[in-house]
Amino acid sequence: MTPKQIAEYMLNQDEFSKWMKIRLVEVREKYCLIEMPVRKEMLNGLKTVHGGIVFAFADSALAFSSNNTNDASVALSCLINFTTAVRDGDVLFAESILVSETRKTGIYDISIKNKNQELMAAFRGTVYKIGKKVTEL
């Protein structure tokens, strides 16, 4: 299977990412660019997007990029910095890029931008390779 096919396989089983209406824009080995429309039910009491939604969106990008070679990995550590409030009706893009890799771990930087290419959040995720195939789980 190609990296895109593996990411599509994962998305098909990922009910939360489907609820967020995530779309795979581009998938290459250990890389992905995904898109998500912002909806009213994602807003918090300040009428901005709940930080947990932005975190989950970045976490999905981490999953689609770090697992698309069919070597299953899980998040070990994640850090997010919110730079700008996300508003209802916007569209977010998350680009996940491999920064460093060892036999058992990988570090990815994920930038979350809006439709105007403004940085909304920066996310760094470390994954642990569990020694199994995505398609066998």
DSSP file (Angstrom, degrees, kcal/mol; ACC not computed):
  #  RESIDUE AA STRUCTURE BP1 BP2  ACC     N-H-->O    O-->H-N    N-H-->O    O-->H-N    TCO  KAPPA ALPHA  PHI   PSI    X-CA   Y-CA   Z-CA
    1    1 A M              0   0    0      0, 0.0     0, 0.0     0, 0.0     0, 0.0   0.000 360.0 360.0 360.0 145.7    0.0    0.0    0.0
    2    2 A T     >  -     0   0    0      1,-0.1     4,-2.3    68,-0.0     5,-0.2  -0.412 360.0-104.8 -80.2 162.9    1.1    3.6   -0.7
    3    3 A P  H  > S+     0   0    0      0, 0.0     4,-2.4     0, 0.0     5,-0.2   0.891 123.3  51.3 -54.5 -39.9    1.4    6.1    2.1
    4    4 A K  H  > S+     0   0    0     23,-0.3     4,-2.6     1,-0.2     5,-0.2   0.917 108.9  50.1 -65.5 -42.0   -1.8    7.8    0.8
    5    5 A Q  H  > S+     0   0    0      2,-0.2     4,-2.3     1,-0.2    -1,-0.2   0.881 111.2  49.0 -63.7 -37.9   -3.7    4.5    0.8
    6    6 A I  H  X S+     0   0    0     -4,-2.3     4,-2.5    62,-0.3    -1,-0.2   0.920 111.5  49.0 -67.9 -42.9   -2.6    3.8    4.4
    7    7 A A  H  X S+     0   0    0     -4,-2.4     4,-2.7     2,-0.2    -2,-0.2   0.905 112.1  49.0 -62.4 -40.7   -3.7    7.2    5.5
    8    8 A E  H  X S+     0   0    0     -4,-2.6     4,-2.3     2,-0.2    -2,-0.2   0.896 109.5  52.7 -64.2 -40.2   -7.0    6.7    3.8
    9    9 A Y  H  X S+     0   0    0     -4,-2.3     4,-0.8     2,-0.2    -2,-0.2   0.926 112.0  45.5 -59.5 -46.2   -7.3    3.3    5.5
   10   10 A M  H >X S+     0   0    0     -4,-2.5     3,-1.1     1,-0.2     4,-0.9   0.935 111.8  50.9 -64.0 -46.9   -6.7    5.0    8.9
   11   11 A L  H >< S+     0   0    0     -4,-2.7     3,-0.8     1,-0.3    -1,-0.2   0.873 103.2  60.0 -60.2 -37.6   -9.1    7.9    8.2
   12   12 A N  H 3< S+     0   0    0     -4,-2.3    -1,-0.3     1,-0.2    -2,-0.2   0.785 112.5  38.9 -61.1 -27.3  -11.8    5.4    7.2
   13   13 A Q  H << S+     0   0    0     -3,-1.1     2,-1.1    -4,-0.8    -1,-0.2   0.524  94.7  93.3 -97.5  -8.6  -11.6    3.9   10.7
   14   14 A D    <X  +     0   0    0     -4,-0.9     4,-2.1    -3,-0.8     5,-0.2  -0.707  48.2 179.0 -95.5  91.4  -11.1    7.2   12.6
   15   15 A E  H  > S+     0   0    0     -2,-1.1     4,-2.2     1,-0.2    -1,-0.2   0.842  79.8  52.5 -63.7 -35.1  -14.6    8.3   13.7
   16   16 A F  H  > S+     0   0    0      2,-0.2     4,-2.0     1,-0.2    -1,-0.2   0.932 109.9  47.2 -69.4 -44.3  -13.3   11.4   15.5
   17   17 A S  H  4>S+     0   0    0      1,-0.2     5,-2.3     2,-0.2     4,-0.3   0.869 112.4  51.2 -63.2 -35.4  -11.3   12.7   12.5
   18   18 A K  H ><5S+     0   0    0     -4,-2.1     3,-1.2     2,-0.2    -1,-0.2   0.898 107.0  53.1 -67.3 -38.7  -14.4   12.0   10.4
   19   19 A W  H 3<5S+     0   0    0     -4,-2.2    -2,-0.2     1,-0.3    -1,-0.2   0.881 107.3  51.8 -61.8 -36.9  -16.5   14.0   12.8
   20   20 A M  T 3<5S-     0   0    0     -4,-2.0    -1,-0.3    -5,-0.1    -2,-0.2   0.567 113.4-126.3 -73.8  -7.1  -14.0   16.9   12.4
   21   21 A K  T < 5 -     0   0    0     -3,-1.2    -3,-0.2    -4,-0.3     2,-0.2   0.866  41.0-177.8  62.5  39.8  -14.5   16.5    8.6
   22   22 A I      < -     0   0    0     -5,-2.3     2,-0.4    14,-0.1    14,-0.2  -0.453   9.6-161.7 -69.8 139.3  -10.8   16.1    8.0
   23   23 A R  E     -A   35   0A   0     12,-2.4    12,-2.3    -2,-0.2     2,-0.6  -0.987  19.2-126.8-123.9 133.5   -9.7   15.8    4.4
   24   24 A L  E     +A   34   0A   0     -2,-0.4    10,-0.2    10,-0.2     3,-0.1  -0.704  30.6 173.7 -78.1 117.2   -6.4   14.4    3.3
   25   25 A V  E     -     0   0A   0      8,-2.4     2,-0.3    -2,-0.6     9,-0.2   0.884  67.3  -1.9 -90.8 -48.0   -4.9   17.0    1.0
   26   26 A E  E     -A   33   0A   0      7,-1.9     7,-2.5     2,-0.0     2,-0.4  -0.989  61.8-174.6-148.3 135.6   -1.4   15.5    0.4
   27   27 A V  E     +A   32   0A   0     -2,-0.3   -23,-0.3     5,-0.2     2,-0.3  -0.988  12.5 158.0-135.8 125.7    0.2   12.4    1.8
   28   28 A R  E >   -A   31   0A   0      3,-1.7     3,-2.3    -2,-0.4    40,-0.1  -0.867  59.6 -56.8-132.4 169.7    3.8   11.3    1.2
   29   29 A E  T 3  S-     0   0    0     -2,-0.3     3,-0.1     1,-0.3    36,-0.1  -0.280 124.4 -10.1 -53.1 120.3    6.1    9.0    3.2
   30   30 A K  T 3  S+     0   0    0     35,-0.4    68,-0.8    34,-0.2     2,-0.3   0.776 124.6  88.2  59.4  32.1    6.2   10.4    6.8
   31   31 A Y  E <   +AB  28  97A   0     -3,-2.3    -3,-1.7    33,-0.2     2,-0.3  -0.987  47.1 169.3-151.5 146.5    4.5   13.7    5.7
   32   32 A C  E     -AB  27  96A   0     64,-1.5    64,-2.9    -2,-0.3     2,-0.4  -0.979  21.5-157.1-157.5 156.6    0.9   14.9    5.4
   33   33 A L  E     -AB  26  95A   0     -7,-2.5    -8,-2.4    -2,-0.3    -7,-1.9  -0.992  25.3-179.6-128.8 121.8   -1.2   18.0    4.8
   34   34 A I  E     -AB  24  94A   0     60,-2.4    60,-2.1    -2,-0.4     2,-0.3  -0.822  13.8-147.6-123.5 163.2   -4.7   17.8    6.0
   35   35 A E  E     -AB  23  93A   0    -12,-2.3   -12,-2.4    -2,-0.3    58,-0.2  -0.952  12.0-179.1-131.5 146.6   -7.7   20.2    6.0
   36   36 A M  E     - B   0  92A   0     56,-2.5    56,-3.2    -2,-0.3     2,-0.3  -0.963  21.8-135.4-147.6 128.6  -10.6   20.8    8.4
   37   37 A P  E     - B   0  91A   0      0, 0.0     2,-0.4     0, 0.0    54,-0.2  -0.637  26.3-125.3 -78.9 141.6  -13.5   23.3    8.2
   38   38 A V        -     0   0    0     52,-3.0    51,-0.9    -2,-0.3     2,-0.3  -0.743  32.2-169.0 -87.8 132.5  -14.3   25.1   11.4
   39   39 A R    >   -     0   0    0     -2,-0.4     3,-2.1    49,-0.1     4,-0.2  -0.827  34.9-108.3-123.9 160.6  -17.9   24.6   12.6
   40   40 A K  G >  S+     0   0    0     -2,-0.3     3,-1.9     1,-0.3    -1,-0.1   0.840 114.3  62.4 -55.2 -39.2  -20.1   26.2   15.2
   41   41 A E  G 3  S+     0   0    0      1,-0.3    -1,-0.3     8,-0.0    -3,-0.0   0.500  95.3  63.6 -70.6  -0.8  -20.1   23.1   17.4
   42   42 A M  G <  S+     0   0    0     -3,-2.1     8,-2.7     2,-0.0    -1,-0.3   0.438  83.0 107.0 -95.7  -2.7  -16.3   23.5   17.8
   43   43 A L  B <   -F   49   0B   0     -3,-1.9     6,-0.2     6,-0.3     2,-0.1  -0.447  56.2-148.2 -83.4 150.1  -16.6   26.9   19.6
   44   44 A N    >   -     0   0    0      4,-3.1     3,-1.8    -2,-0.1    -1,-0.1  -0.291  44.2 -77.4 -99.1-170.4  -16.0   27.5   23.3
   45   45 A G  T 3  S+     0   0    0      1,-0.3    -2,-0.0     2,-0.1    -1,-0.0   0.619 130.1  56.8 -68.0 -13.4  -17.6   30.0   25.6
   46   46 A L  T 3  S-     0   0    0      2,-0.2    -1,-0.3     0, 0.0     3,-0.1   0.299 117.1-112.5 -97.6   7.8  -15.5   32.8   24.2
   47   47 A K  S <  S+     0   0    0     -3,-1.8    41,-0.5     1,-0.3     2,-0.3   0.765  83.7 110.9  64.4  28.6  -16.8   32.1   20.7
   48   48 A T  S    S-     0   0    0     39,-0.1    -4,-3.1    -6,-0.1    -1,-0.3  -0.839  82.9 -77.8-119.8 165.7  -13.4   30.9   19.5
   49   49 A V  B     -F   43   0B   0     37,-2.8    37,-0.3    -2,-0.3    -6,-0.3  -0.412  53.6-106.6 -66.8 133.4  -12.5   27.3   18.6
   50   50 A H    >>  -     0   0    0     -8,-2.7     4,-1.4     1,-0.1     3,-1.2  -0.338  22.0-128.6 -58.5 134.8  -11.8   25.2   21.6
   51   51 A G  H 3> S+     0   0    0      1,-0.3     4,-2.7     2,-0.2     5,-0.2   0.810 107.3  62.9 -57.9 -31.3   -8.1   24.5   22.0
   52   52 A G  H 3> S+     0   0    0      1,-0.2     4,-2.5     2,-0.2    -1,-0.3   0.830 100.6  52.6 -64.0 -31.5   -8.8   20.8   22.3
   53   53 A I  H <> S+     0   0    0     -3,-1.2     4,-2.5     2,-0.2    -1,-0.2   0.931 110.6  46.4 -67.9 -46.0  -10.2   20.8   18.7
   54   54 A V  H  X S+     0   0    0     -4,-1.4     4,-2.2     2,-0.2    -2,-0.2   0.914 114.2  48.9 -63.0 -42.2   -7.0   22.4   17.4
   55   55 A F  H  X S+     0   0    0     -4,-2.7     4,-2.7     1,-0.2    -2,-0.2   0.935 111.7  48.8 -61.1 -47.1   -4.9   20.0   19.4
   56   56 A A  H  X S+     0   0    0     -4,-2.5     4,-2.2     1,-0.2    -2,-0.2   0.879 109.1  53.3 -62.4 -38.3   -6.9   17.0   18.1
   57   57 A F  H  X S+     0   0    0     -4,-2.5     4,-1.8     2,-0.2    -1,-0.2   0.933 111.8  44.7 -61.3 -46.5   -6.6   18.3   14.5
   58   58 A A  H  X S+     0   0    0     -4,-2.2     4,-2.3     1,-0.2    -2,-0.2   0.888 110.8  54.9 -64.3 -39.0   -2.8   18.5   14.9
   59   59 A D  H  X S+     0   0    0     -4,-2.7     4,-2.3     1,-0.2    -1,-0.2   0.865 105.5  52.6 -63.3 -36.6   -2.8   15.0   16.6
   60   60 A S  H  X S+     0   0    0     -4,-2.2     4,-2.7     2,-0.2    -1,-0.2   0.908 107.8  50.9 -65.1 -41.1   -4.6   13.6   13.6
   61   61 A A  H  X S+     0   0    0     -4,-1.8     4,-1.9     1,-0.2     5,-0.2   0.910 109.2  51.8 -61.0 -40.9   -1.9   15.1   11.3
   62   62 A L  H  X S+     0   0    0     -4,-2.3     4,-2.7     1,-0.2    -2,-0.2   0.926 111.2  47.5 -59.3 -45.1    0.7   13.4   13.5
   63   63 A A  H  X S+     0   0    0     -4,-2.3     4,-1.4     1,-0.2    -2,-0.2   0.926 111.7  48.3 -63.5 -46.0   -1.1   10.1   13.2
   64   64 A F  H  < S+     0   0    0     -4,-2.7     4,-0.3     1,-0.2    -1,-0.2   0.814 118.4  40.6 -68.4 -29.1   -1.5   10.3    9.4
   65   65 A S  H  < S+     0   0    0     -4,-1.9   -35,-0.4    -5,-0.2     3,-0.3   0.874 116.6  45.9 -85.3 -38.5    2.1   11.2    8.8
   66   66 A S  H  < S+     0   0    0     -4,-2.7    -2,-0.2    -5,-0.2    -3,-0.2   0.639 119.5  39.6 -82.7 -12.4    3.8    8.9   11.4
   67   67 A N  S >< S+     0   0    0     -4,-1.4     3,-2.1    -5,-0.2    67,-0.2   0.449  83.3  98.9-110.3  -3.1    1.8    5.8   10.4
   68   68 A N  T 3  S+     0   0    0     -4,-0.3   -62,-0.3    -3,-0.3   -61,-0.2   0.466  74.9  62.9 -76.8   2.6    1.7    6.1    6.7
   69   69 A T  T 3  S-     0   0    0      2,-0.3    -1,-0.3    -3,-0.2     3,-0.1   0.347 118.4-109.8 -96.1   5.0    4.5    3.7    6.0
   70   70 A N  S <  S+     0   0    0     -3,-2.1    64,-1.5     1,-0.2     2,-0.8   0.450  85.1 123.3  78.6   4.8    2.4    1.0    7.7
   71   71 A D  E     -C  133   0A   0     62,-0.2    -2,-0.3    -5,-0.1    -1,-0.2  -0.867  64.5-129.7 -94.4 109.1    4.7    0.9   10.7
   72   72 A A  E     +     0   0A   0     60,-2.8    58,-1.9    -2,-0.8    59,-0.6  -0.305  33.6 172.4 -66.5 136.0    2.3    1.7   13.6
   73   73 A S  E     -C  129   0A   0     56,-0.3     2,-0.3    57,-0.1    56,-0.2  -0.976  16.1-153.2-139.9 155.1    3.3    4.4   16.1
   74   74 A V  E     -C  128   0A   0     54,-2.2    54,-2.9    -2,-0.3     2,-0.1  -0.917  34.2 -90.8-127.5 153.5    1.5    6.1   18.9
   75   75 A A  E     +C  127   0A   0     -2,-0.3    52,-0.3    52,-0.2     3,-0.1  -0.412  38.5 173.4 -65.3 133.8    2.0    9.5   20.5
   76   76 A L  E     -     0   0A   0     50,-3.6     2,-0.3     1,-0.4    51,-0.2   0.714  69.9  -0.2-107.4 -38.5    4.5    9.6   23.3
   77   77 A S  E     -C  126   0A   0     49,-1.6    49,-3.4     2,-0.0    -1,-0.4  -0.972  62.8-175.7-155.9 138.7    4.6   13.3   23.9
   78   78 A C  E     -C  125   0A   0     -2,-0.3     2,-0.4    47,-0.2    47,-0.2  -0.998   2.7-174.4-140.4 143.0    2.9   16.4   22.4
   79   79 A L  E     -C  124   0A   0     45,-2.2    45,-2.6    -2,-0.3     2,-0.4  -1.000   6.3-169.8-136.3 135.0    3.3   20.1   22.9
   80   80 A I  E     -C  123   0A   0     -2,-0.4     2,-0.5    43,-0.2    43,-0.2  -0.976  10.5-163.4-128.6 142.4    1.2   22.8   21.4
   81   81 A N  E     -C  122   0A   0     41,-2.8    41,-2.4    -2,-0.4     2,-0.5  -0.989  15.4-147.9-120.4 119.6    1.5   26.6   21.3
   82   82 A F  E     +C  121   0A   0     -2,-0.5    39,-0.3    39,-0.2     3,-0.1  -0.769  21.6 172.2 -87.0 125.0   -1.6   28.5   20.3
   83   83 A T        +     0   0    0     37,-2.5     2,-0.3    -2,-0.5    38,-0.2   0.757  63.0  14.8-105.3 -31.7   -0.6   31.7   18.4
   84   84 A T  S    S-     0   0    0     36,-1.7    -1,-0.3    34,-0.1     2,-0.1  -0.998  81.3-103.8-146.6 143.1   -3.9   33.1   17.2
   85   85 A A        -     0   0    0     -2,-0.3     2,-0.4    -3,-0.1    36,-0.0  -0.448  33.6-134.6 -68.0 137.6   -7.6   32.4   18.0
   86   86 A V        -     0   0    0    -37,-0.3   -37,-2.8    -2,-0.1     2,-0.3  -0.783  22.6-150.8 -95.1 138.0   -9.4   30.3   15.5
   87   87 A R    >   -     0   0    0     -2,-0.4     3,-1.6   -39,-0.2   -49,-0.1  -0.721  23.9 -88.1-112.8 157.0  -12.9   31.6   14.5
   88   88 A D  T 3  S+     0   0    0    -41,-0.5   -49,-0.1    -2,-0.3    -1,-0.1  -0.308 110.7  26.8 -57.3 139.6  -16.1   30.0   13.2
   89   89 A G  T 3  S+     0   0    0    -51,-0.9    -1,-0.2     1,-0.3   -50,-0.1   0.331  92.7 120.7  88.8  -7.1  -16.3   29.6    9.5
   90   90 A D    <   -     0   0    0     -3,-1.6   -52,-3.0   -53,-0.1     2,-0.4  -0.278  57.8-131.2 -80.4 173.7  -12.5   29.4    8.9
   91   91 A V  E     -B   37   0A   0    -54,-0.2    24,-0.6    -3,-0.1     2,-0.3  -0.997  19.3-153.2-125.4 131.4  -10.7   26.5    7.3
   92   92 A L  E     -BD  36 114A   0    -56,-3.2   -56,-2.5    -2,-0.4     2,-0.4  -0.799   6.2-163.7-107.2 149.3   -7.6   25.0    9.0
   93   93 A F  E     -BD  35 113A   0     20,-2.9    20,-2.7    -2,-0.3     2,-0.5  -0.992   2.6-163.0-127.0 136.7   -4.7   23.2    7.4
   94   94 A A  E     -BD  34 112A   0    -60,-2.1   -60,-2.4    -2,-0.4     2,-0.5  -0.985   2.2-166.7-122.6 124.1   -2.2   21.1    9.3
   95   95 A E  E     -BD  33 111A   0     16,-2.2    16,-1.9    -2,-0.5     2,-0.5  -0.951   5.6-162.0-112.2 122.3    1.2   20.2    7.8
   96   96 A S  E     -BD  32 110A   0    -64,-2.9   -64,-1.5    -2,-0.5     2,-0.4  -0.912   9.9-178.9-110.5 123.8    3.2   17.5    9.5
   97   97 A I  E     -BD  31 109A   0     12,-2.6    12,-2.5    -2,-0.5     2,-0.3  -0.979  29.2-120.4-126.5 130.0    6.9   17.2    8.7
   98   98 A L  E     + D   0 108A   0    -68,-0.8    10,-0.3    -2,-0.4     3,-0.1  -0.513  30.8 174.9 -67.1 129.5    9.3   14.6   10.1
   99   99 A V  E     -     0   0A   0      8,-3.5     2,-0.3     1,-0.4     9,-0.2   0.782  63.9  -2.1-103.5 -41.6   12.1   16.4   12.0
  100  100 A S  E     - D   0 107A   0      7,-1.4     7,-3.0     2,-0.0    -1,-0.4  -0.994  61.3-168.4-154.9 147.7   14.1   13.5   13.5
  101  101 A E  E     + D   0 106A   0     -2,-0.3     5,-0.2     5,-0.2     2,-0.2  -1.000   6.8 177.1-145.5 140.8   13.8    9.7   13.6
  102  102 A T        -     0   0    0      3,-2.7    -2,-0.0    -2,-0.4     0, 0.0  -0.668  54.2 -85.1-122.5-175.4   15.4    6.8   15.4
  103  103 A R  S    S+     0   0    0     -2,-0.2     3,-0.0     1,-0.2    -2,-0.0   0.844 127.1  20.2 -60.7 -33.9   14.7    3.1   15.2
  104  104 A K  S    S+     0   0    0     24,-0.1    25,-3.3    26,-0.0     2,-0.3   0.522 122.8  45.1-116.5  -9.6   11.9    3.4   17.8
  105  105 A T  E     - E   0 128A   0     23,-0.2    -3,-2.7   -32,-0.1     2,-0.3  -0.887  51.5-167.0-134.6 164.5   10.8    7.1   17.8
  106  106 A G  E     -DE 101 127A   0     21,-1.6    21,-2.9    -2,-0.3     2,-0.5  -0.987  10.9-148.9-147.9 145.8   10.0   10.0   15.5
  107  107 A I  E     -DE 100 126A   0     -7,-3.0    -8,-3.5    -2,-0.3    -7,-1.4  -0.973  18.3-173.5-118.5 130.3    9.6   13.7   16.1
  108  108 A Y  E     -DE  98 125A   0     17,-2.9    17,-2.5    -2,-0.5     2,-0.5  -0.958  16.7-148.3-125.2 139.7    7.2   15.7   13.9
  109  109 A D  E     -DE  97 124A   0    -12,-2.5   -12,-2.6    -2,-0.4     2,-0.5  -0.926  16.8-168.4-103.1 131.0    6.6   19.4   13.6
  110  110 A I  E     -DE  96 123A   0     13,-3.3    13,-2.7    -2,-0.5     2,-0.5  -0.979   4.6-162.9-122.6 121.8    3.0   20.3   12.7
  111  111 A S  E     -DE  95 122A   0    -16,-1.9   -16,-2.2    -2,-0.5     2,-0.6  -0.896   6.3-155.2-103.5 132.9    2.0   23.8   11.7
  112  112 A I  E     +DE  94 121A   0      9,-2.7     8,-3.4    -2,-0.5     9,-1.6  -0.937  21.7 172.0-109.5 118.2   -1.6   24.7   11.8
  113  113 A K  E     -DE  93 119A   0    -20,-2.7   -20,-2.9    -2,-0.6     6,-0.2  -0.849  25.5-126.6-123.8 159.0   -2.6   27.6    9.5
  114  114 A N  E >   -D   92   0A   0      4,-1.8     3,-2.1    -2,-0.3   -22,-0.2  -0.299  46.3 -83.3 -92.8-175.1   -5.8   29.1    8.4
  115  115 A K  T 3  S+     0   0    0    -24,-0.6   -23,-0.1     1,-0.3    -1,-0.0   0.683 130.8  56.4 -66.2 -16.3   -7.0   29.7    4.8
  116  116 A N  T 3  S-     0   0    0      2,-0.1    -1,-0.3     0, 0.0     3,-0.1   0.268 118.8-111.5 -94.2   9.8   -5.0   32.9    4.7
  117  117 A Q    <   +     0   0    0     -3,-2.1     2,-0.4     1,-0.2    -2,-0.1   0.728  67.5 150.0  65.5  24.8   -1.8   31.0    5.6
  118  118 A E        -     0   0    0      1,-0.0    -4,-1.8     2,-0.0     2,-0.4  -0.734  53.9-112.8 -85.9 135.5   -1.6   32.7    9.0
  119  119 A L  E     + E   0 113A   0     -2,-0.4    -6,-0.3    -6,-0.2     3,-0.1  -0.552  39.4 171.3 -70.9 122.0    0.0   30.5   11.7
  120  120 A M  E     -     0   0A   0     -8,-3.4   -37,-2.5    -2,-0.4   -36,-1.7   0.727  64.7  -7.4-101.0 -31.2   -2.7   29.6   14.3
  121  121 A A  E     -CE  82 112A   0     -9,-1.6    -9,-2.7   -39,-0.3     2,-0.4  -0.981  53.9-141.7-162.8 154.6   -0.7   27.0   16.3
  122  122 A A  E     -CE  81 111A   0    -41,-2.4   -41,-2.8    -2,-0.3     2,-0.4  -0.992  22.8-174.1-124.3 132.8    2.5   25.1   16.4
  123  123 A F  E     -CE  80 110A   0    -13,-2.7   -13,-3.3    -2,-0.4     2,-0.4  -0.974  11.5-166.2-131.2 136.0    2.6   21.5   17.5
  124  124 A R  E     -CE  79 109A   0    -45,-2.6   -45,-2.2    -2,-0.4     2,-0.4  -0.994  13.3-173.6-123.7 127.9    5.5   19.1   18.1
  125  125 A G  E     -CE  78 108A   0    -17,-2.5   -17,-2.9    -2,-0.4     2,-0.5  -0.964  13.8-158.7-125.1 137.3    4.8   15.4   18.6
  126  126 A T  E     -CE  77 107A   0    -49,-3.4   -50,-3.6    -2,-0.4   -49,-1.6  -0.948  17.2-162.9-109.7 131.5    7.0   12.6   19.5
  127  127 A V  E     -CE  75 106A   0    -21,-2.9   -21,-1.6    -2,-0.5     2,-0.5  -0.825  12.5-142.7-115.3 154.5    5.8    9.1   18.5
  128  128 A Y  E     -CE  74 105A   0    -54,-2.9   -54,-2.2    -2,-0.3     2,-0.6  -0.970  19.4-132.3-114.9 126.3    6.9    5.6   19.7
  129  129 A K  E     -C   73   0A   0    -25,-3.3   -56,-0.3    -2,-0.5   -57,-0.1  -0.687  15.2-161.9 -81.8 120.0    7.0    2.8   17.1
  130  130 A I  E     -     0   0A   0    -58,-1.9   -57,-0.1    -2,-0.6    -1,-0.1   0.454  36.3-114.0 -89.4  -1.2    5.1   -0.2   18.5
  131  131 A G  E    S+     0   0A   0    -59,-0.6     2,-0.3     1,-0.3   -58,-0.1   0.743  80.0 104.5  79.7  22.3    6.5   -2.8   16.2
  132  132 A K  E    S-     0   0A   0    -60,-0.4   -60,-2.8     5,-0.0     2,-0.4  -0.861  72.0-107.0-129.4 165.9    3.2   -3.7   14.5
  133  133 A K  E >   -C   71   0A   0     -2,-0.3     3,-1.5   -62,-0.2     4,-0.4  -0.774  18.8-136.0 -94.6 138.0    1.7   -2.9   11.1
  134  134 A V  G >  S+     0   0    0    -64,-1.5     3,-1.4    -2,-0.4    -1,-0.1   0.910 105.9  53.6 -55.1 -45.6   -1.2   -0.4   10.9
  135  135 A T  G 3  S+     0   0    0      1,-0.3    -1,-0.3   -65,-0.2   -64,-0.1   0.512 105.4  54.6 -74.6  -3.7   -3.2   -2.7    8.6
  136  136 A E  G <         0   0    0     -3,-1.5    -1,-0.3     1,-0.1    -2,-0.2   0.411 360.0 360.0-106.4   0.0   -2.9   -5.6   11.0
  137  137 A L    <         0   0    0     -3,-1.4    -2,-0.1    -4,-0.4    -1,-0.1   0.456 360.0 360.0 -86.8 360.0   -4.4   -3.8   14.1
